[in-house]
Structures are given as structure tokens and as C-alpha cells.
Amino acid sequence: MGLFTRPATEMKCAGAPLKHTFLIDDIASRGVGAGKYEIHYAAPQQALFSVPIVHEKLRMLFEDRGFNSAYGRVLKAIDPGTRRATFVETKVDPTTKVETKTDVEMPYDYLHAIPPQRAPGVIRQSGLSWTDKWTDQGWVEVDMKTLRHLRYPEVFALGDVAGVPKGKTAASVKWMVPVVEDHLVAAIEGREGTAVYDGYTSCPMITRVGRAMLIEFDYHNNLVPSFPGLIAPLEELWISWLMKEVALKATYNAMLRGKA
Ligand SMILES: Cc1cc2nc3c(=O)[nH]c(=O)nc-3n(C[C@H](O)[C@H](O)[C@H](O)COP(=O)(O)OP(=O)(O)OC[C@H]3O[C@@H](n4cnc5c(N)ncnc54)[C@H](O)[C@@H]3O)c2cc1C
């Protein structure tokens, strides 16, 4: 039995646990054979993906491939000796809205656990973090459109440390940099910048070796495909897999050198 999880915090590339689930299933089905193992996905969130239309597509793929999913479960403990994972499960009564928390144990042979994520200590101790949200994670308190600090206007944050609702991907950084650049140059010149970050986030969702969905979206959960008419975001395509395996790697490396 394979057990795949997600932390209760924000995380880099939130699609990564799903890609891992799909890939292990793909490899196992060609190795030991389909039907000879079980895949269970258990996560704190109430959906597989924050964008509703993507959640629905993934839910259908999970169903087609026979995966079991459980929502509202936060991984609390692992006993490697007995191969059992303990989760705190939160359930909300639909009528009274009263929340109950219970411990749930799940057995596993293979476990994919992602630790909770937070900003580096230097950021958390800087006094720049949000004080009324993400208090356990310390993301920087910036305006979601300008990435400018809400209390210290001379400070900007971009990349994963930015406390914005979406965007913890390298592809997002690509769209954040010109916005911050515009506002910095404007500030130096004594005027207001105009560039806006719209939450662009990209998730190349690998569903099999050789197949992926190139999912791109913004703050408003709109799909914003880079290649409309050419690459359909919610289809498992070889071309999307090729983009992830070949083109994106080169793009990310070029970004690191300031060339993309
Ligand atoms: C498994 C996985 C798959 C991913 N897949 C994709 C993908 O397909 N597409 C995509 O766009 N994104 C993907 N991402 C997300 C992407 O890697 C991150 O969003 C991106 O790296 C964020 O860049 P960053 O510079 O903000 O942070 P980071 O890349 O985390 O860089 C921060 C740097 O700061 C350093 N640092 C920390 N503290 C200090 C300190 N005190 N002093 C000096 N340096 C310090 C760290 O060592 C680190 O090198 C993936 C991430 C993971 C984990």
C-alpha cells in the first residue's frame, strides 16, 4: 500500500505530491501490475487542488486510476517499525458546523511525507512577516499585486517567501521579477509604479511517464495557458510532458543566470 500526503502549510509546488502519486502508480502498474497494490492519498485540504476546475479533473483521474483519497487529514506521527501513520482528522458537522478532531491510523508499505514548510529563520525573525495570518510560517506581509511590503514601502518580497495567496513556483518568480523591478525603478525616480502581479502560477502536472497537463492559473483561479489553442491545460499530453522535461528545465536554468 502506498500512502501519499501533504502538509497543512503552504508549500513549494503544491502539485508535487500529486505528481509523485501519479508517477509511483504508473511505475508500479508496469512493474508488479495494476490491482496488486493500493494507492491512498491523505491531505489536510478539502480538495486535491486549489483551483476548482483542476480539482475536478484530478478527482476524475484519481477515480479512473482507483486511488483512494481522504481530506481533512494532517499527518501527526509515523511509526516506521509497524509502518503506520497517524493523522488528525478534522470533520465538520454540516448542520451544526461543529468541528471534531480524531486520530486516524493508516498502514503503509511506501510513504510519501512532505514536512511542513515555512520561511527561513532570517525572514521569520525580521519583523517583516504577516502577524495575523500564516503566523506559524512567517511569509512576508506584502501587497498581493505590487509585492510591496504593507508596513515598510521600501521593502519588496518575491519568490516563495512572499506572503501572497498563490505563486510558490519558480515560474511565478519569472512574473514577479518585472513587477518588483517596475516599482523599484519608479520609486528611485520618485513616481508610482504601475506593474501588477496577477498570481501567475504554473504546475506541470505529470500524470504518467510521457504525459503531463500544463496547468497555469492566477489569483482568481482562471486558467491562463501560455500556449492557448496549442496546449490544452487539462489534457494529459505528450507535448506538455516534453515541455516539463526538456524546455522548462532549460528555462529555469536560464532564469537562475538572469537570462530568461
Ligand atoms: C519537488 C519540487 C518540484 C517543483 N517543481 C516546480 C516546477 O515544476 N515548476 C516551478 O515553477 N516550480 C517548481 N517548484 C517550486 C520552485 O522550486 C520554487 O518555487 C522556487 O525555487 C522558489 O524560488 P525562491 O528563490 O523564492 O526560493 P528558493 O529556491 O527556496 O531559494 C531560497 C534560497 O535562499 C537560501 N537561504 C535561506 N536562508 C538563507 C540565509 N539565511 N542566508 C542566505 N541564504 C539563505 C536557501 O538555501 C535557498 O537557496 C518545485 C519545488 C519542489 C520542492
The ligand as a MOL file (V3000), in Angstrom:
LIG
                    3D

  0  0  0     0  0            999 V3000
M  V30 BEGIN CTAB
M  V30 COUNTS 53 58 0 0 0
M  V30 BEGIN ATOM
M  V30 1 C 9.7210 18.8710 -5.6720 0
M  V30 2 C 9.5220 20.2540 -6.2130 0
M  V30 3 C 9.0960 20.4240 -7.5080 0
M  V30 4 C 8.9320 21.6820 -8.0410 0
M  V30 5 N 8.5320 21.8010 -9.3290 0
M  V30 6 C 8.3960 23.0120 -9.8660 0
M  V30 7 C 8.0480 23.1610 -11.2370 0
M  V30 8 O 7.9140 22.1880 -11.9670 0
M  V30 9 N 7.8700 24.4090 -11.7420 0
M  V30 10 C 8.0740 25.5160 -10.9600 0
M  V30 11 O 7.9220 26.6190 -11.4820 0
M  V30 12 N 8.4090 25.4190 -9.6510 0
M  V30 13 C 8.5800 24.2000 -9.0840 0
M  V30 14 N 8.9450 24.0860 -7.7670 0
M  V30 15 C 8.9920 25.2880 -6.9100 0
M  V30 16 C 10.2740 26.0910 -7.0480 0
M  V30 17 O 11.3940 25.2580 -6.7950 0
M  V30 18 C 10.2490 27.2370 -6.0390 0
M  V30 19 O 9.0480 27.9360 -6.1130 0
M  V30 20 C 11.3880 28.2160 -6.3130 0
M  V30 21 O 12.6250 27.5520 -6.1050 0
M  V30 22 C 11.3030 29.4380 -5.4080 0
M  V30 23 O 12.4350 30.2180 -5.5880 0
M  V30 24 P 12.9340 31.1430 -4.4050 0
M  V30 25 O 14.1920 31.7870 -4.8920 0
M  V30 26 O 11.8380 32.0220 -3.9210 0
M  V30 27 O 13.2630 30.1770 -3.1720 0
M  V30 28 P 14.3650 29.0340 -3.0920 0
M  V30 29 O 14.5800 28.3840 -4.4090 0
M  V30 30 O 13.9480 28.1860 -1.9220 0
M  V30 31 O 15.7000 29.8290 -2.7380 0
M  V30 32 C 15.9150 30.3930 -1.4670 0
M  V30 33 C 17.4020 30.2970 -1.1930 0
M  V30 34 O 17.7180 31.0410 -0.0190 0
M  V30 35 C 18.6850 30.3120 0.7000 0
M  V30 36 N 18.6870 30.7940 2.0890 0
M  V30 37 C 17.8230 30.5020 3.0760 0
M  V30 38 N 18.1740 31.1140 4.2180 0
M  V30 39 C 19.2900 31.8340 3.9380 0
M  V30 40 C 20.1290 32.6970 4.7080 0
M  V30 41 N 19.8890 32.9510 5.9720 0
M  V30 42 N 21.1980 33.2510 4.0850 0
M  V30 43 C 21.4560 33.0150 2.7730 0
M  V30 44 N 20.6850 32.2170 2.0050 0
M  V30 45 C 19.6190 31.6270 2.5790 0
M  V30 46 C 18.2550 28.8720 0.5340 0
M  V30 47 O 19.3260 27.9930 0.7920 0
M  V30 48 C 17.8500 28.8520 -0.9390 0
M  V30 49 O 18.9230 28.5660 -1.7870 0
M  V30 50 C 9.1610 22.8240 -7.2290 0
M  V30 51 C 9.5970 22.6660 -5.9080 0
M  V30 52 C 9.7750 21.3950 -5.3950 0
M  V30 53 C 10.2660 21.2480 -3.9730 0
M  V30 END ATOM
M  V30 BEGIN BOND
M  V30 1 1 1 2
M  V30 2 1 2 3
M  V30 3 2 2 52
M  V30 4 2 3 4
M  V30 5 1 4 5
M  V30 6 1 4 50
M  V30 7 2 5 6
M  V30 8 1 6 7
M  V30 9 1 6 13
M  V30 10 2 7 8
M  V30 11 1 7 9
M  V30 12 1 9 10
M  V30 13 2 10 11
M  V30 14 1 10 12
M  V30 15 2 12 13
M  V30 16 1 13 14
M  V30 17 1 14 15
M  V30 18 1 14 50
M  V30 19 1 15 16
M  V30 20 1 16 17
M  V30 21 1 16 18
M  V30 22 1 18 19
M  V30 23 1 18 20
M  V30 24 1 20 21
M  V30 25 1 20 22
M  V30 26 1 22 23
M  V30 27 1 23 24
M  V30 28 2 24 25
M  V30 29 1 24 26
M  V30 30 1 24 27
M  V30 31 1 27 28
M  V30 32 2 28 29
M  V30 33 1 28 30
M  V30 34 1 28 31
M  V30 35 1 31 32
M  V30 36 1 32 33
M  V30 37 1 33 34
M  V30 38 1 33 48
M  V30 39 1 34 35
M  V30 40 1 35 36
M  V30 41 1 35 46
M  V30 42 1 36 37
M  V30 43 1 36 45
M  V30 44 2 37 38
M  V30 45 1 38 39
M  V30 46 1 39 40
M  V30 47 2 39 45
M  V30 48 1 40 41
M  V30 49 2 40 42
M  V30 50 1 42 43
M  V30 51 2 43 44
M  V30 52 1 44 45
M  V30 53 1 46 47
M  V30 54 1 46 48
M  V30 55 1 48 49
M  V30 56 2 50 51
M  V30 57 1 51 52
M  V30 58 1 52 53
M  V30 END BOND
M  V30 END CTAB
M  END
